[in-house]
């Protein structure tokens, strides 16, 4: 299996070993566009791998900060209390670049930039850019994807 993310189309495809589409999901990538530089808040391009899977067994809408569950569950009321918060919910697939000098090592390292595929509030719009670098998904979709892919699954982010 492998994951392909089409940034212009704002969708993620899970592909089988034969190249067939197993699943297709709407996503939201960076509102700042594509780019690899640390501090750019852009979605990095190129070949990656799922380095870690975080959140197995957590309830839907579990809030994560620094990849750890906070004990909170996202609600519209919690959102209203923290309007500027970048919500990472339910599950996290932490990405690592595979192309030294492009998306790995130095000031372009995807993993050190903490770029994830993660769940988002139901109010987050999918199908249009809106994140600060990560790939956002609907909670039910990230739960399904999380169960289908093992660590080390290849990920290609195309612009």
N, C-alpha and C positions, 0 to 999 in steps of 0.2 A: 504494500500500500504506500501511497504518497499523497501529499497535500499540495494543491496548487492554488495560489491566491491571485486573482485577477483584480488589480487595483482600479483600472479604468471602469470595469464592470461592477466593482464592489461585491464580488462573490468569491467563495471558497469552494473548491471541489475536492472531494476525497476520491482518489482514483485507485482502482484495483491494480494488481500486478500486471494484468493484461492491458491496462490503459483505459478500461471502461469506467464510467462515472458511477460510483457507489452512492454518493450523496452530494448534494449541492446546497449551499447555505448563503443567504445574504449576510454581508459583513459591513463594518464601517472601519476604514483605515484613517490615517492621519489627515486632519484638516490642513496641515502644512505641506501635504504632498509627499513625494518620495525623496529619500536621502539617507545617507549612512552616517553622517557626522554626529558625534556625541554632542548633545545640547541642541540639536536641530528640531527635535520633536517631530521628525518625519518618520514614515514607515520605511524600513530598509528593504532594498531589493536583493534579488539573487537567491543563491542556494543556501538553505538552512537545514537544521535538524531539530526535532523535538528533544531538547536536552533533559527536561524534567517535566513530570506530570504532578500537579499539586492540587489537592482538594478532594481526593477520593473519599466518598462516603459523606461528605458535608451536605447539609440540606441546601436546596435551591435558594438563591439570594443571600448565601453566606457572604459577608464582607471580608475581603482580604486587604491587609496592609503589609507591605514588604513580604509578600508570599505567605503570610500567617493569618489564620482566621482570627478576627478581632472579638468574636463572641456576639457580634451584631448580625442582624438580618436586615437587608435593605427593605425599606417601606417608603411610601411617598412622604410620610411624616419625618423619617430620618433624613431623607433627601432635602426636605425643606429646611431642616436644622443645619445642614452642611451643603449649601447650594453650589459651592465651588469645587467640591470634592470629585476627584477622578475615580469613579467606582469600578473596582475589580471584584467581580462576583462569581460565585458558584464553583468554577474550575479554572485552572491556569495551565496552559501549555507554554513552557518557557523555551524560547528559541535561541539557538546558537548558530552564528554564521559559519559557513564552510569555505569561504573564499578569502584567504589571508590578504590583507591590504585593501580589501573591498568591503567586507562585512564581518571580518574577524581580525582581532588584535588591534593594538593602538587606539586611535580615536574614532574608529569605525566599528568597534566590536559590538555586535547585536546583543550578545549575552550581558555584557557589562552595561549596556544601555537599558537593560531590563525590559526587553521587548517580548510581549506575550500575545498569545491568542487567549482571550478570556471572556467570561460572561459579563453582561451589562444590565442595567435597569431596563425594565419593560418600556420605559419612556424613551430610551435611546433609539434614535432613528437609524435603521439599517438601510443599506443601499446608497448611502452618501457619506462622504468623509466627515469625521467628527471627533476622532480620537487625538491623543497627543503622541502618537507613534505606534501604539499597539493595534492589534486587529481585534475589534469588538465583535461579539456574537450574541445572539439571543441565548438566554439561560438554557432553555430546553435543547437548543442546538449544540451548545458546548458540552452539555452532559452526554449527549449522544456521540459526538465526535471523540470526546475523552475516552469513552468506553471502547471505541472502535480502533484507536491507534495506540501502538506501543511506543515506549521511549525509543529514540533514534529514528523515528519516521522522518523521511526526507520531506522538506517543505520548500517550495519554489514560490517566491514573491515576484510577480511580473508586473511591470508598468507599461 
